[in-house]
C-alpha cells in the first residue's frame, strides 16, 4: 500500500485523523477541562461552599440554615438542603419533592478534579449556575446562583470580565487547533496531488511527442520504483516497443518485397521494350510495369532516407533556377486544365542535395496540379526564416481534412480510398523523408479556399 500514491494519501488521512482524535483527547483532558474547572471556580468559589460545610460540621444544621437565609437576602441566590434525598430546607424549585424524581434537572452532573464541589448545571450566557456539596452521609447542600452584571451576585464586575476573557481564550485555542490540523492535511494532500500531476504531465508530454513527431522510439521516463505510475510507464514502454517492432517489420517486409521484385520487373520491362512498339497491348503492359517499378524505387528510396543510409550530397542550390525547372516540367500538364503556375522566388540559396530537393518540390507541384480545380492558380514562393528558407506551394484546391494532415505523409496513404486516381500514395511520404534528411520539415496547412505545402530547408 505504501508503494501506491492513493494508498499513501489514504494513510495520510487516516494518520491525520488518528492524531487529531488523540490530540483532542489530550487537549481536553490536560488543558481544556482544567480551564473549564477554573472557570467554574470563578463563578462559584469553592472556598465559600466549603465554608458552609465547615459551619455545618461545627454548628449544626439549624445554624447553617439560619446563615444561608441571611446570606440569601443579601446575595440573591436560592438553596436547598436535602436530607436522605428529600428537601428539608431552602427554596429551590424541587422544594418538598423527592430529588430522585428531578433527574431532568440534575442529570448533567460534572465535577472538577480533586474538588468537593459538584457542578450540576451551568449556563454562562444565561447567567445561572447550580452547584452542590455533600455535608455528610445524609445531608447535601444545593445552591443556585444568578450571575447578573451590575447586580448583587456571587461574582463582581472584574470577575465577569475575567470569565469573558477565559471563554474567548478557550474558543480561540480550539479554533487555532482545528485550523492547524486542517492546514497540515491540506499541505500533505497538496504534495501528493502535485506528485501525481507531475507524473501524469510527463506521460502526456511523451505521448504528445510521439503523436506529433511519429517517433515510436520515444519512451516514458520513470523512477524505477514500485508505485502505480512506474508500473504504468513500464507497461506503456513495453507496448511502444512492440508497436515499434511491428512497424519496423512491416517497413522491412515492404522493402524486401520491393527489392526482390525490382530485378525481375526490370527484366520484364526490358523484354517488353524489345517487342513491337506499335502493339497497343505491349505499350500498355510497359506502362504498367513502369508504374510498378517507380513505386518500388520510391519505396526503397524512402527507406534509405529514413534510415539515414541515403547518399545525400549537400551543395549550394539556387532556388530560382530549381523552381523554374520544376515549373517548366509541369507547365504543359497545368495548361491542359487551364491552370496558371506563378513563381515568386527571391534570390535564395539553400544547402541541399539538388536532386532530392528537385524531387520534393516536383512532387508538391504535381499534387497541386492534380488536385487543384481547373482554371485555378498555383503559386510557388520562398520565404527566409532565420537560418532556414521555406519553399511554399499554394493552390486553390479544397485541401486535406484536418484529421488527415498527419496521416497523408505516411506510406501508401491516399485521400481517395477507392484508389481510382493515378498515384501510389508515396509522394508526400517522399517529400517528408527528404525534408527530414536535410534537418528540415514538411508543413501542410489548410487556408481559406486554399491549401499550402511548405518545405523548410537550412539556408
Secondary structure, DSSP 8 states (H G I E B T S, - for coil): -TTSHHHHHHHHHHHHHHHHHHHHHHHIIIIIHHHHHHHHHHHS-HHHHHHHHHHHHHH-HHHHHHHHHHHHHHHTEEEEEEETTEEEEE-STTTTSBGGG-HHHH---EE-TT-SEEEEEEETTTTEEEEEEE-SSSEEEEEEEE--TTSSSSS-HHHHHHHHHHHHHHHHHHHHHHHHHHHHHHHHHHHHHHHHHHHHHHHHHHHHHHHHH--TT------S-SSHHHHHHHHHHHHHHHHHHHHHHHHHHHHHHHHHHHHHHHHHHHHHHHS-TT-HHHHHHHHHHHHHHHHHHHHHHHHHHHHT-S----EEEEHHHHHHHHHHHHHHHHHHTT-EEEEE--S-EEEE-HHHHHHHHHHHHHHHHHHS-TT-EEEEEEEEETTEEEEEEEE-S----GGGTTTTTSTT--S-TT--SS--S-HHHHHHHHHHHTT-EEEEEEETTEEEEEEEEE-
